[in-house]
Amino acid sequence: MTALRMQFISIAVMVFIGIMLTGFDKVHWFLYLPVIMLSFAGITGICPGLLFWKKVGVK
């Protein structure tokens, strides 16, 4: 496990804890997207956000 993957997983866990403390019924569904994307990036090593910005042309 690389440091970058651990960073993705750590951020996902912190955001998820924030969602949990706020209440699952009070949080907008959009806040679940970063948790899903960061968890995916941490597990697979493929970062969807990084791929998107590279396709847009940001280096």
C-alpha positions as CSV (number, residue, x, y, z in Angstrom):
1,M,0.0,0.0,0.0
2,T,1.5,3.3,-1.0
3,A,1.3,6.6,0.9
4,L,-0.9,8.1,-1.8
5,R,-3.5,5.3,-1.5
6,M,-3.4,5.7,2.3
7,Q,-4.1,9.4,1.8
8,F,-7.1,8.7,-0.3
9,I,-8.5,6.2,2.2
10,S,-7.8,8.5,5.2
11,I,-9.7,11.4,3.6
12,A,-12.6,9.1,2.6
13,V,-12.8,7.9,6.2
14,M,-12.8,11.4,7.6
15,V,-15.5,12.6,5.3
16,F,-17.6,9.5,6.0
17,I,-17.2,10.1,9.8
18,G,-18.4,13.7,9.2
19,I,-21.4,12.4,7.3
20,M,-22.1,9.9,10.1
21,L,-21.9,12.5,12.8
22,T,-24.1,14.9,10.9
23,G,-26.7,12.1,10.3
24,F,-27.3,10.0,7.3
25,D,-30.8,11.4,6.8
26,K,-29.7,15.1,6.9
27,V,-26.7,14.9,4.5
28,H,-27.2,15.6,0.8
29,W,-26.4,12.6,-1.5
30,F,-23.7,14.6,-3.2
31,L,-21.4,14.3,-0.2
32,Y,-21.3,10.5,-0.8
33,L,-19.5,11.0,-4.2
34,P,-16.1,12.0,-2.7
35,V,-16.2,9.1,-0.3
36,I,-16.9,6.7,-3.1
37,M,-14.3,8.2,-5.5
38,L,-11.6,8.3,-2.8
39,S,-12.3,4.8,-1.6
40,F,-12.1,3.5,-5.2
41,A,-8.8,5.4,-5.7
42,G,-7.4,4.0,-2.5
43,I,-8.4,0.4,-3.2
44,T,-7.5,0.2,-6.9
45,G,-4.9,2.9,-7.3
46,I,-6.9,4.6,-10.1
47,C,-8.0,8.1,-9.2
48,P,-11.2,9.1,-11.1
49,G,-10.7,12.8,-10.4
50,L,-7.1,12.8,-11.7
51,L,-8.2,11.0,-14.9
52,F,-10.9,13.6,-15.4
53,W,-8.6,16.6,-15.0
54,K,-6.0,15.1,-17.3
55,K,-8.6,14.6,-20.0
56,V,-9.8,18.2,-19.6
57,G,-6.2,19.2,-20.3
58,V,-4.9,20.3,-16.9
59,K,-1.4,19.1,-16.3
